Amino acid sequence: MKTNNLLLVALGGLALASCGKSGPRKTPGGIEFIVPKEGKGEKLKEGDTILVHFSSYLNDSSLMSSREQAPSGMPLVLQKSMNKYDLMDGFAMLTEGDSAVFLLPVDSMPQMPPMAKKGDVMKVAFVVESKYSSAKQNEKDEKEIAEYIKKNNLNTRKSPKGVYIAETVVGTGAQAKAGDEVSVNYTGKLLDGTKFDSNTDSTLRPGMPLEPLKFNVGEGRVIPGWDDALAQLKVGSKATIVIPSSLAYGLNGSGPFIKPNSILVFDVELLEVKPAPAAPAAPPAPAN
């Protein structure tokens, strides 16, 4: 049987509610919950995006923990409750930094969890890590990018959408425009230098062929920062591009290496640009 400290503290608080700062609470739908640790942040409200950790338990046996999949927290948008057992009602009663444990009798659930039996209780423990603000995140990204550029002595220019581009070789060939197909070699890194992908390094793609990445610019087939940056380069260019998290994978992150709100760095080489096919001619107007 697996348990964790948060759950034990929570259950102890429930049993000894009269000794705590606040006793058990109920959502408008009637779900009982407790807040064993109160945060000092802003009160949460509908429409907020928060980063949370959660763990679920059947009685005292651990079922799932989000920290294994998302160590930095999972994004959650607070929405209007859809039914009386919706936990969104409970989140609207919390503040940034709170820890809360919701107690859900399995008898009240639309579908009984596997291995559960009548009378069992599902416990869902949440930690509200932080309240997300795009403005604050952008400000944080800009500060970290400035430090990275200075530390690595990069001579950059900023793209229209906010990607920082440092050309080490200035190309003289064609420049891509929306719809053109480009061929690119690349290596992707985090700010700490950790490589997470490359089409030129066989150690990052064992057993896979090393070949140029091809995609059509401006069609959303790659992250927004790539679409924006590649349209600023000419064939033959080699560059380091630094992409803010909002133009990369944002709150969701990607895979085991790219955590939520990660700034990404790519060393790229633009090998080829193939113009987009010409639009078909408009049919002639009918004769009068």
Secondary structure, DSSP 8 states (H G I E B T S, - for coil): ----HHHHHHHHHHHTGGGSSS--EE-TT--EEEEEE---S-B--TT-EEEEEEEEEETTEEEEEGGGT-TT-EEEE----SSTT-THHHHTT-BTT-EEEEEEEGGGSSS--TT--TT-EEEEEEEEEEEE-HHHHHHHHHHHHHHHHHHTT---EE-TTS-EEEEEE---S-B--TT-EEEEEEEEEETTS-EEEESS-TTTSTTS----EEEETTSSSS-HHHHHHHTT-BTT-EEEEEE-GGGTTGGG-BTTTB-TT--EEEEEEEEEEE--------------
